[in-house]
Protein backbone atom coordinates (compact mmCIF):
# COMPACT_ATOMS: atom_id res chain seq x y z
CA UNK A 1 0.00 0.00 0.00
CA UNK A 2 1.20 3.51 -0.75
CA UNK A 3 2.89 4.99 2.32
CA UNK A 4 1.27 8.40 1.79
CA UNK A 5 -2.15 6.77 1.61
CA UNK A 6 -1.45 4.94 4.86
CA UNK A 7 -0.39 8.20 6.50
CA UNK A 8 -3.57 9.87 5.21
CA UNK A 9 -5.66 7.09 6.73
CA UNK A 10 -3.88 7.50 10.08
CA UNK A 11 -4.54 11.23 9.96
CA UNK A 12 -8.20 10.59 9.19
CA UNK A 13 -8.43 8.23 12.18
CA UNK A 14 -6.80 10.90 14.35
CA UNK A 15 -9.41 13.40 13.22
CA UNK A 16 -12.30 11.06 14.00
CA UNK A 17 -10.85 10.07 17.38
CA UNK A 18 -10.33 13.74 18.21
CA UNK A 19 -14.03 14.41 17.59
CA UNK A 20 -14.88 11.88 20.30
CA UNK A 21 -12.55 13.68 22.73
CA UNK A 22 -14.17 17.00 21.88
CA UNK A 23 -17.59 15.55 22.66
CA UNK A 24 -16.35 14.06 25.95
CA UNK A 25 -14.71 17.33 26.96
CA UNK A 26 -17.78 19.37 26.08
CA UNK A 27 -19.87 17.02 28.22
CA UNK A 28 -17.50 17.54 31.12
CA UNK A 29 -17.42 21.31 30.62
CA UNK A 30 -21.22 21.40 30.50
CA UNK A 31 -21.38 20.07 34.08
CA UNK A 32 -19.70 23.22 35.32
CA UNK A 33 -18.03 23.58 38.69
CA UNK A 34 -14.51 22.59 39.67
CA UNK A 35 -14.44 19.51 37.41
CA UNK A 36 -15.18 21.65 34.37
CA UNK A 37 -12.67 24.28 35.39
CA UNK A 38 -9.92 21.69 35.84
CA UNK A 39 -10.75 20.18 32.45
CA UNK A 40 -10.66 23.58 30.73
CA UNK A 41 -7.26 24.39 32.22
CA UNK A 42 -5.95 20.92 31.41
CA UNK A 43 -7.24 21.13 27.84
CA UNK A 44 -5.56 24.44 27.07
CA UNK A 45 -2.32 23.53 28.82
CA UNK A 46 -2.18 20.13 27.16
CA UNK A 47 -2.76 21.54 23.68
CA UNK A 48 -0.05 24.19 24.01
CA UNK A 49 2.48 21.78 25.52
CA UNK A 50 1.81 19.04 23.00
CA UNK A 51 1.93 21.38 20.00
CA UNK A 52 5.28 22.79 21.11
CA UNK A 53 6.74 19.35 21.86
CA UNK A 54 5.58 17.90 18.54
CA UNK A 55 6.87 20.88 16.55
CA UNK A 56 10.26 20.47 18.23
CA UNK A 57 10.30 16.70 17.65
CA UNK A 58 9.38 17.14 14.00
CA UNK A 59 12.03 19.79 13.43
CA UNK A 60 14.66 17.60 15.10
CA UNK A 61 13.63 14.62 12.97
CA UNK A 62 13.90 16.67 9.80
CA UNK A 63 17.21 18.21 10.90
CA UNK A 64 18.63 14.73 11.52
CA UNK A 65 17.85 13.72 7.95
CA UNK A 66 14.57 11.86 8.34
CA UNK A 67 12.08 12.20 5.53
CA UNK A 68 9.08 14.51 5.90
CA UNK A 69 6.84 11.46 5.69
CA UNK A 70 8.67 9.74 8.53
CA UNK A 71 8.48 12.88 10.68
CA UNK A 72 4.73 13.20 9.99
CA UNK A 73 4.12 9.53 10.77
CA UNK A 74 5.85 9.93 14.11
CA UNK A 75 3.83 13.05 14.92
CA UNK A 76 0.50 11.43 14.02
CA UNK A 77 1.40 8.33 16.07
CA UNK A 78 2.25 10.52 19.07
CA UNK A 79 -1.00 12.52 18.82
CA UNK A 80 -3.06 9.34 18.50
CA UNK A 81 -1.49 8.00 21.72
CA UNK A 82 -2.38 11.22 23.53
CA UNK A 83 -5.93 11.14 22.16
CA UNK A 84 -6.32 7.50 23.28
CA UNK A 85 -5.11 8.39 26.78
CA UNK A 86 -7.60 11.27 26.96
CA UNK A 87 -10.39 9.01 25.74
CA UNK A 88 -9.66 6.51 28.51
CA UNK A 89 -9.44 9.25 31.14
CA UNK A 90 -12.56 11.09 30.02
CA UNK A 91 -14.57 7.90 29.59
CA UNK A 92 -14.21 6.77 33.19
CA UNK A 93 -17.29 6.99 35.38
CA UNK A 94 -17.52 6.80 39.12
CA UNK A 95 -18.76 3.35 40.24
CA UNK A 96 -21.70 2.93 37.91
CA UNK A 97 -23.42 6.16 38.91
CA UNK A 98 -23.26 7.41 35.34
CA UNK A 99 -21.41 10.49 36.55
CA UNK A 100 -18.04 11.33 35.12
CA UNK A 101 -15.22 10.80 37.60
CA UNK A 102 -13.40 13.99 38.58
CA UNK A 103 -10.21 14.79 36.66
CA UNK A 104 -7.01 14.21 38.52
Secondary structure as GFF3:
##gff-version 3
##sequence-region A 1 104
A	DSSP	alpha_helix	3	31	.	.	.	ID=ss1
A	DSSP	alpha_helix	33	63	.	.	.	ID=ss2
A	DSSP	alpha_helix	68	91	.	.	.	ID=ss3
###
